């Protein structure tokens, strides 16, 4: 069953980098809205299957197959926007944590250094992708099939899964993710993000994919 995940930390746990009110609104209003708005297209998608029968794994599969599917365009758009919003955010919460930040280690750090030259260079390129994303969207660190890493950005709630890519780190650059604390200063929000990155989760995803 698709449901709003519980944060693995308190709303104020990421302060001063991300404030409690932003976290609460982001989860309970924005993320919840994606789930609510996903139920209607799921009902229309299969009349014999109830929306509550779908799991996150079902949504991931739908997103991966979405572009090549014969799903009606209007339903496809709703799944793209709301299914993507749900899955993107469900990953995002786990990619952050209190007392985190710093640098990755082990094979993940080696892969970052090999792919980008250094950890600092990686941070620069990731920040650039997040800053230059026009309007709303995401910046992503992607693990490719050969084990190397790449950085991409996606518009709105588009998921890298729709492109056949495996995201292991993502940053939400919609204004609702930072506006209460940073107003129009997206670069300051991006800089603060490095203080809360949960590299243990990123490493888990790196090793899993």
N, C-alpha and C positions, 0 to 999 in steps of 0.2 A: 504494500500500500504506500502511495506517495504521501508524505507528510513533512511538515516543517521540522528540520533537524534541531536538536538541542545544541546550543553552543557548548563546546568543551571547556568553557571558561566563563567567568562573569562578564556582564556587559562592560564593566569599567576596568577589566583586566588588562586592556591594551593601552590604557592611558599612560602618559600624556599624548601618545602618538595618534591614537584613534579614540575619540571620546565616547562615553557610555551612551549618550543620547543617540548619536549616530549609529552605534551598533544596534541599539534596541529598535530604532525605526527601520534600519536597513533589513534586519531579520524579520521582525513581526509585521511590517507593513509591505515593504518592497518584495522580499522573498515570498511572503505569504500570498501576495497578489499574483505572482507567477504561478504558484500552485493552484490557486483558485481559478485562474484563467486557462489553466491547462486541462481542467476537468471536462469542459465543454467539447473541445475537439476530440478528446479521447472517447467520449460518448458517441460522437458522430463517426468516429473511425471504425468502430466495430460494435454493432447493435447488440451482439450476443455477449459482449464482454463489458462488465461494469468498470467505471473509472477507478474504483477502489481496488480492482484486481491488478492494476498495473503497479509495477515496482520501479525503483530507480534504474535497475538493470534493463527493464523494458524500454524506458525513455532513452537510455544510452544507445540501445540498439536502433531505436527509431531515428535518433539523430544521425547515427553512422550511415544509415541506409536512406536518409531522407531525400537527398538529391536525385538518387536513381529510382526512387519509388514512384508508383503511379497514384499516390495519394492526391486527392483534389487540392488544387493550389491554395484555396482559402484555408483549408485545414492544415496544409503543410506550413503555411506562414505562421499560424497560431502555435503549432508544435515547435517550430524553429524559434520563435520569440520566447514563449513561455516554458517549453521544455528546456531550451538552452539556458534560460534564466535560472531555472531550478537546479539543473546539474552544475552550471558554472558556480553558483553560490554555494552549493553543497560542498564543492571542493574548496572554495575560497576560505570558508570558515576554518577548515582544518589546516590550511596553509599558513595560518597565523597562530600566535600564542604568546602568553605572558612570559617574560624572562627569556625570550628567544633572540633572534637576530644573530649578529656575528657572522661567521663564515661556515660554509659547509665543510665536510671533511671526506676523506677516503676517495672512493671511486668517483663520486659525484664531483668533488672538487677537481680531481684529475680531468674529468670530462669537460668541465667548465674551462679549465686552463687550456686544454687542447683545442677546444672549439673557438674560444674567444681571445686567447693569448694570456689572460690573467683574470682573476676574480673582479678586480677593479674595472677592467675593460668590459667584462660582462655586465656589470652594474650600469656602466655608461650607456651601453647599447640597449639594455632593457629599459632604462629611464627614457632614452630617446624615443623608443617605440611607444611607450606609455604617454609621453608628452605630445608626440606628433599625431596621435590618434585623434582625428577631427571629430568633435561631438562626443557621443557616448560610445563606450566599448571597453575592450580589455587588452592588456599586454600579456603575452604568454612565453614561457620557456618550454620548448618542445623537445622531446627525445625522439630522434629519428631511428629508423630500423637498424642502421649500422652502429647505433650507440652514441653517435655524435649528437650535439645539441644545436638548436636554432632558436631564434626569437622571432615571433610574429605578433601582429595585433589583429583583432577582429572587431567588427562594428557591432553596435547594439548588444544583443545577447547571443550572437552567433558563437557556436562552440567549435573549437578546433577539431572535435570529433567528427564534425560534418565534412571536414577536409581529409579525413583519414589520418589525422595527426594525434599524437599522444601528449597531452599537456601535463607537466609536472609542477609548474608554478604559474599562478595567474594573479594579476592585479586588476581590480575593478576600477575603471576611471570614469564611470558615470558620476555626475555631480552629486547624486544622493549619497555616494560613498565617502564624501569628504567635505561637502560645502559648509556644514555647520561650524566646523573647526578651521577650515582653510579658505573658505570663500572661493575666489577664483584662482587661488594659488596652487594649481595642480602640481607643479614641480616640488613644492614644499611637502605635499602629501606623499608624493612618490619617494622623496628622500626619507621621510619618516617611516615608510613601509619597511625599510631594511632593518629597523629595530624590532620588528615583530615577526619576521619571516620564520616559520617553523621548518628549519632545514631537515629535521628528522622525518617530517612528513614528505618533503620533497625527495629526500633520499629513498624513502619507502616506495614512492611512485616511480622513481628512476629504476629501482631494482625490480619492480613489479612488471613494468611494461616490456 
